[in-house]
Amino acid sequence: MHSRNFAARAGRWSAQHRKIAILGWLLFVVLATVIGGNVGQRTLESSKMGNGESKRHDMIVDAAGFPDLPRSLLVTTEASRAALEREIGEPIDLRRFRPNLHLELDAEPWAELGWEGAELLVGDGVRLRLLHPCERCVIPTRHPDTQAKWPGLLRHLDARHGRRFGINARVVAAGEVRLEDEVRVLEAGASGSGHSGR
């Protein structure tokens, strides 16, 4: 009789602790899901816009913590890269700016900063809507191979060009883009005039 009572108490103790363990595990899963969702992709609030690739409200932060503009491309020009290199007196590796399209055009350096609302025609029918100049974060200050920091690059961009380099764009008509494709910039309100190159 005494041994059966002991077994019954032991059984109740085990069942009680199993319930606590199960509840604890469920709580852990819920918390991990909530916290994980916050660490992943999310929309930035306006108060947190100061260190992103753009201070617009459509910015997001990806799971790795890098700011990005959803469903967009970054377009840069060789004229601006070369001008920046002359201004700062140091070689500028284009990879610092992570462009999707890098163009050689018959346009002046930094002209792309005024192309908001224009269209970019590339090759056989690809059309991009140019959105707004890209306000740079600290990423370009890191060397693409060594990750060495160069804060002076961002300070120079901030002082001389409002921290802007390149222009964001969205695809209007998709297609294949090839090296050496002809390109044309149709500025807002223009029908056939604009800058051309490749």
C-alpha positions as MATLAB code, in Angstrom:
seq = 'MHSRNFAARAGRWSAQHRKIAILGWLLFVVLATVIGGNVGQRTLESSKMGNGESKRHDMIVDAAGFPDLPRSLLVTTEASRAALEREIGEPIDLRRFRPNLHLELDAEPWAELGWEGAELLVGDGVRLRLLHPCERCVIPTRHPDTQAKWPGLLRHLDARHGRRFGINARVVAAGEVRLEDEVRVLEAGASGSGHSGR';
ca = [
       0.000    0.000    0.000;
       2.778    2.372    0.945;
       4.708    1.651   -2.278;
       1.585    2.220   -4.381;
       1.071    5.659   -2.737;
       4.655    6.551   -3.494;
       4.210    5.497   -7.137;
       1.018    7.547   -7.414;
       2.746   10.642   -6.015;
       5.663   10.133   -8.380;
       3.249    9.791  -11.295;
       1.432   13.025  -10.391;
       4.767   14.838  -10.015;
       5.941   13.687  -13.456;
       2.674   14.635  -15.170;
       2.753   18.082  -13.560;
       6.306   18.764  -14.710;
       5.560   17.489  -18.187;
       2.772   20.091  -18.435;
       5.139   22.848  -17.255;
       7.789   21.725  -19.749;
       5.278   21.691  -22.623;
       3.929   25.149  -21.714;
       7.479   26.485  -21.432;
       8.376   25.097  -24.856;
       5.257   26.612  -26.462;
       6.090   29.999  -24.912;
       9.632   29.741  -26.271;
       8.367   28.963  -29.795;
       5.973   31.939  -29.735;
       8.684   34.345  -28.519;
      11.211   33.034  -31.049;
       8.704   33.549  -33.871;
       7.907   37.121  -32.811;
      11.554   38.100  -32.299;
      12.634   36.382  -35.512;
      10.016   38.296  -37.480;
      11.304   41.599  -36.122;
      14.906   40.745  -37.028;
      13.918   39.919  -40.618;
      12.563   42.192  -43.322;
      10.618   45.185  -42.039;
       9.523   48.677  -42.966;
      11.555   51.502  -41.462;
       9.905   54.251  -39.464;
      10.720   57.817  -40.442;
      12.703   58.282  -37.235;
      15.075   55.507  -38.317;
      15.713   56.733  -41.852;
      18.975   58.572  -41.299;
      21.402   55.767  -42.130;
      19.821   54.074  -45.118;
      20.246   53.964  -48.883;
      17.326   56.394  -49.041;
      15.343   58.428  -46.515;
      12.076   57.613  -48.295;
       9.308   55.749  -46.469;
       9.369   52.850  -48.928;
      12.740   51.705  -47.636;
      13.046   48.275  -46.058;
      15.776   46.460  -44.181;
      16.554   42.937  -45.322;
      17.298   39.982  -43.030;
      21.027   40.777  -43.097;
      20.367   44.307  -41.831;
      21.120   46.112  -45.105;
      18.747   48.857  -46.203;
      17.209   48.453  -49.627;
      14.467   49.823  -51.864;
      12.040   47.028  -52.806;
      11.577   46.021  -56.457;
      14.182   48.503  -57.661;
      17.499   48.784  -59.488;
      20.403   51.149  -58.956;
      21.715   53.012  -62.008;
      25.095   54.787  -61.935;
      27.144   56.592  -64.580;
      30.821   56.444  -65.422;
      30.954   60.244  -65.699;
      29.980   60.608  -62.030;
      32.314   57.849  -60.859;
      35.255   59.435  -62.682;
      34.317   62.903  -61.389;
      34.160   61.621  -57.814;
      37.555   60.016  -58.289;
      39.012   63.360  -59.462;
      37.376   65.272  -56.610;
      38.615   62.999  -53.875;
      42.016   62.224  -55.412;
      41.784   58.469  -54.829;
      40.779   55.510  -57.036;
      37.066   54.677  -56.680;
      36.138   51.019  -57.101;
      32.655   50.927  -58.645;
      31.795   47.826  -56.596;
      31.532   50.029  -53.513;
      28.216   51.370  -54.842;
      26.691   48.010  -55.907;
      24.961   49.244  -59.090;
      22.757   47.035  -61.239;
      23.417   49.167  -64.346;
      26.525   51.289  -64.918;
      26.250   53.545  -67.975;
      28.551   55.539  -70.219;
      26.465   58.461  -71.506;
      26.953   61.787  -73.275;
      25.809   63.504  -70.075;
      27.684   65.639  -67.589;
      28.818   64.189  -64.244;
      26.039   64.091  -61.662;
      23.367   64.737  -64.333;
      21.487   61.647  -63.138;
      20.669   63.414  -59.877;
      18.195   65.515  -61.864;
      16.513   62.681  -63.759;
      13.748   61.932  -61.272;
      10.623   60.987  -63.242;
      12.512   60.311  -66.491;
      12.629   56.983  -68.349;
      15.683   54.945  -69.291;
      15.449   52.918  -72.512;
      17.905   50.018  -72.749;
      18.554   47.773  -75.747;
      15.509   46.222  -77.431;
      12.585   47.505  -75.423;
      13.685   47.482  -71.763;
      12.227   50.547  -70.014;
      13.054   51.776  -66.521;
      11.300   54.528  -64.584;
      13.911   56.646  -62.790;
      12.730   57.273  -59.237;
      15.023   59.451  -57.111;
      18.750   59.822  -56.388;
      20.199   57.200  -54.074;
      21.235   58.572  -50.681;
      24.144   56.455  -49.585;
      24.641   54.673  -46.289;
      27.982   53.514  -44.859;
      28.256   50.489  -47.173;
      30.325   52.300  -49.860;
      32.893   53.181  -47.196;
      33.819   49.480  -46.887;
      36.385   48.109  -49.349;
      34.657   45.338  -51.346;
      37.582   42.936  -50.852;
      39.148   43.804  -47.493;
      36.195   45.538  -45.740;
      38.629   48.287  -44.680;
      36.753   51.447  -43.678;
      37.025   54.736  -45.589;
      34.733   57.197  -43.770;
      36.152   60.118  -45.767;
      34.296   58.889  -48.860;
      30.892   59.327  -47.244;
      31.907   62.658  -45.704;
      32.885   63.900  -49.159;
      29.634   62.697  -50.746;
      27.686   64.353  -47.940;
      29.487   67.679  -48.242;
      29.582   67.917  -52.046;
      26.597   65.922  -53.315;
      24.101   65.596  -50.483;
      25.293   62.025  -49.834;
      23.851   60.987  -53.218;
      25.391   58.731  -55.847;
      23.372   57.034  -58.571;
      19.612   56.939  -59.052;
      17.031   54.314  -58.135;
      14.826   52.879  -60.882;
      11.952   50.438  -61.402;
      11.278   48.204  -64.387;
       8.403   49.351  -66.601;
       9.033   46.903  -69.457;
      11.259   43.902  -68.734;
      13.729   42.246  -71.078;
      17.314   41.143  -71.472;
      20.105   43.665  -70.942;
      23.449   42.998  -72.626;
      26.887   44.553  -72.308;
      27.271   47.409  -74.802;
      23.488   47.797  -75.297;
      22.508   51.270  -76.431;
      20.719   53.337  -73.801;
      18.727   56.557  -73.911;
      17.405   58.795  -71.168;
      14.012   60.360  -71.902;
      13.608   63.174  -69.426;
      10.161   63.836  -67.999;
       7.899   65.434  -70.589;
      10.275   64.705  -73.488;
       9.285   62.541  -76.456;
      12.512   61.878  -78.294;
      15.277   64.034  -76.832;
      17.599   63.049  -74.053;
      21.027   61.562  -73.355;
      22.316   58.437  -75.060;
      25.189   56.018  -74.619;
      25.771   52.465  -73.456;
];
